[in-house]
Amino acid sequence: MKEGKLITAMSSNREVRIYIAETTELVESARETHDLSPMSTAALGRTLTAAAIMGMMSKMDEERITLQIKGSGEIKLMIAIADTHGHVKAYSSNPLAPTLTRPDGKLAVGEAVGAQGGSVIVIRDYGMGTPFIGQSELVSGEIAEDIAHYFAKSEQQPTAVALGVLVTKEKPVAAAGGFIVQVLPDASDETIDQLEINLNGLKSVTELFSEGLTIHDIGRRVLGDLGMDELEQYPLSYQCDCSQEKMESALISLGKESIREIIDEDGEAEMSCHFCNQTYHFDREALERFYNRAV
Ligand SMILES: [Zn+2]
């Protein structure tokens, strides 16, 4: 299986926490699955990297996190779903967004997403009860800034986020990854100032990857003189959890009336998963069975 990697670390004084992910193979899986254009690869790759990290930041075992980026540009909607075991899957409403470039030659993800009137929506599902839903507006559509703004605004947690997907002529996904760094509530002003200096002097994640730095190196660069104590390392993978049973439940939840319509009009149903494109076929006999179970 194609895998990525996430490490967690803290500054030596235990006042800063950082999560750093390498997601090259995961982004490549998303690109292959959805046949993404370079522009859509960059945008969805950043989104799925953020979701993968946010899933692993959660402490609750059952939690599943859904990250939605809604914009007003070429890419209207991106959804990435991650769990606490490092599984992530993603969907883009526009797999073939055309290439837009910034004056510096980099892919203009913000323009493709379109921040105007857009939003970040985070759904934390604890596997029981009502899920927590947080929302904030898009700041730039570049994803990293938008997620940082989300943490500050919706979860009152000052956070720095960096995400990057390196797309080259030779390799559609040459490198991908990112980090989320948070200062703990009791952090001193000196620590906060030092971290800010480190972050301001830091090159983009894609530049650091293209220089050959590993996520361990990047962590050490971000924390600098604050020192880095590595805590844990986890595998990440692009994986869909759809199944015949889940598709059945989805069909049944449509209700008797809608199922009858499908039977009368088509006599069968075909459903495909938005995240992995797997298709599920249901014949008349199966639909009649669902009809009897539906309300
Ligand atoms: Zn699926």
Residues whose N, C-alpha, C, O or C-beta is under 5 A from the ligand:
A	BS01	ZN	C240 C242 C273 F275 C276 Q278
